[in-house]
Amino acid sequence: MTVSDKLPAPDTIAQQHSEQLLALIQQKIVDAGGKISFAEYMQLCLYAPGLGYYSAGSYKLGQKGDFTTAPEISPLFSRTLAHHVNDVFQQLKKKDILEFGAGSGKMAADILTELSVLQALPDYYYIIETSADLRQRQQQTISSRIPHLAEKVVWLDKMPHQFVGVVLANEVCDAMPVHCLRFKDGKVSERHIESDDSKLQWCDGSLSHSHLAHRAAEIKSLIDSDSNYITEINLSAEAWLASLAENIQQGAIFIIDYGYPQSSYYHPQRTSGTLMCYFQHQGHDNPLILQGLQDITAHVDFTALAQSAVDNGLQVAGFQSQADFLLAGGITELNHSFSHDGLALMQQASQIKRLTLPSEMGENFKVLSLTKDIDHLLPRLQLGDRRYSL
Ligand SMILES: C[S@@+](CC[C@H](N)C(=O)[O-])C[C@H]1O[C@@H](n2cnc3c(N)ncnc32)[C@H](O)[C@@H]1O
C-alpha cells in the first residue's frame, strides 16, 4: 500500500488543478536540463502563482482544511501573545505590529481585541501575506470580527523601512522552501527532483547554492556522515530574518514554530530529516504527490535563526517552549477573566492543554524572541529560558 492509497482521494476539480501544477513543474525540470532542487520544487508546490498550495483556493487552515494552528485552536493563544506584545510596547515610543503570514486572520483579530482591553492598541497592525487567497480570508475575518478596529489593519507587500514595533510570525518559517541534503560515505549531495516517464522521483546532485557547502560542513561535524543521513537546511528563513533585522529600528520579533536547536535538529539518530506533508488532517512524508493540494513543511533550526539574528545586529532575548511562553504570558489567568460559563471554562481548559502539554504542542513548538534596541529586560521571557541550548 502506498501513501496515496491511505489518503482521501481529491475531487475531480482538485485533481485537475494538481495536474496543471504537475505539468508546470515538469516543464521547469525540462527547462533546467533534467532536474530541479527540492527547494525549487517546494517553492512551486506551495507558491507557484495561481497554482501553488498557498497561492490557490484550497481551504488550508482549520477543521475544513488540512492542518490546525495554535490561533485556530483557541483565542487564548493570541490573547496571551498580546500580553508579551504589550510588555515590548511599554519600552517603545511608537507602537505598531507587523504579522507575517497571518493565515485566517484570527490571530490578528484576537490580539487586537486583547490589546483593546489592555488599552494598548497599536497605531497600525500590518500584515504581510504571500497568499492572495489567504489575504482575502484575513480581510473577511477582520471586517466581521472587529469592524470597529478594521482601519488599524493594513496589508503591505514588503517590510516597511525603519520599523518600530513588534513583529510576529507563527508557523511561517516552517512553510518556507528548504534545501534537502544527503550525507553518505563521508560525502554530501543535494536531493533534487527529476521526471521519469512523467512520474516525479528523487535524485541526488551537486549543491545548488553557494551557502550550502559551509552549512553542510557544520552538519557533518554533528552526525555520522558515512551512513545514509538525510536532512534539510532553510536558507529562505535565514535570509528573511536578515532582511527583517535590516529594516527594524527598534522593537521585538517573536518567531513561533515547531523545531529544535541545532544539536537536536542534526542529531545523529534523526536520519530521515523533518519533512512532513498534510492533506485533510493526515500527516505523511511523501511530498511528490498531491502537488498544490497538500501542505509541505520542515521543522525549524532555531540555532540557524538565532545566528542569523546576531549576525544582523539583533539580540536573542529568549528561547522558550511554547508552554513556558504561554504560562509566562498568563494564559491560565486569562482563562478565568474570559468567561464564567462552566462549559466554556471546560472547553478553554482543554484548549490550554492542547497548547501547553508536552505531548501536544507545548514542547515541540518553541518561541524565539529577538530584540533590537530594547534597554530593559522582558521578565516573561525568563521562564524556562533555554538560550543555552542554541
Ligand atoms: C502554516 S501557515 C500559518 C498561518 C498563520 N500564521 C497561523 O498560525 O494560523 C503559513 C503562512 O505563512 C505564509 N508565508 C509563507 N512565507 C511567507 C513570507 N515569506 N512572507 C509572508 N508570509 C509567508 C503563508 O502564505 C501562510 O499564510
The ligand as a MOL file (V3000), in Angstrom:
LIG
                    3D

  0  0  0     0  0            999 V3000
M  V30 BEGIN CTAB
M  V30 COUNTS 27 29 0 0 0
M  V30 BEGIN ATOM
M  V30 1 C 1.2840 27.3840 8.1100 0
M  V30 2 S 0.5570 28.8770 7.6140 0 CHG=1
M  V30 3 C 0.3990 29.6920 9.1900 0
M  V30 4 C -0.6810 30.7540 9.2010 0
M  V30 5 C -0.8930 31.5090 10.5000 0
M  V30 6 N 0.2770 32.2230 10.9210 0
M  V30 7 C -1.3920 30.6180 11.6030 0
M  V30 8 O -0.6270 30.3720 12.5320 0
M  V30 9 O -2.5410 30.1660 11.5350 0 CHG=-1
M  V30 10 C 1.9150 29.7060 6.8470 0
M  V30 11 C 1.6230 31.1060 6.3950 0
M  V30 12 O 2.8340 31.7820 6.0690 0
M  V30 13 C 2.6620 32.4730 4.8270 0
M  V30 14 N 4.0170 32.7570 4.3240 0
M  V30 15 C 4.9820 31.8820 3.9600 0
M  V30 16 N 6.1140 32.5340 3.6020 0
M  V30 17 C 5.8790 33.8460 3.8150 0
M  V30 18 C 6.6560 35.0290 3.6670 0
M  V30 19 N 7.9210 34.9820 3.2250 0
M  V30 20 N 6.0880 36.2090 3.9500 0
M  V30 21 C 4.8180 36.2750 4.3920 0
M  V30 22 N 4.0240 35.1890 4.5490 0
M  V30 23 C 4.5520 33.9920 4.2740 0
M  V30 24 C 1.7500 31.5480 4.0630 0
M  V30 25 O 1.1530 32.1590 2.9710 0
M  V30 26 C 0.7340 31.1930 5.1740 0
M  V30 27 O -0.2000 32.2060 5.3870 0
M  V30 END ATOM
M  V30 BEGIN BOND
M  V30 1 1 1 2
M  V30 2 1 2 3
M  V30 3 1 2 10
M  V30 4 1 3 4
M  V30 5 1 4 5
M  V30 6 1 5 6
M  V30 7 1 5 7
M  V30 8 2 7 8
M  V30 9 1 7 9
M  V30 10 1 10 11
M  V30 11 1 11 12
M  V30 12 1 11 26
M  V30 13 1 12 13
M  V30 14 1 13 14
M  V30 15 1 13 24
M  V30 16 1 14 15
M  V30 17 1 14 23
M  V30 18 2 15 16
M  V30 19 1 16 17
M  V30 20 1 17 18
M  V30 21 2 17 23
M  V30 22 1 18 19
M  V30 23 2 18 20
M  V30 24 1 20 21
M  V30 25 2 21 22
M  V30 26 1 22 23
M  V30 27 1 24 25
M  V30 28 1 24 26
M  V30 29 1 26 27
M  V30 END BOND
M  V30 END CTAB
M  END
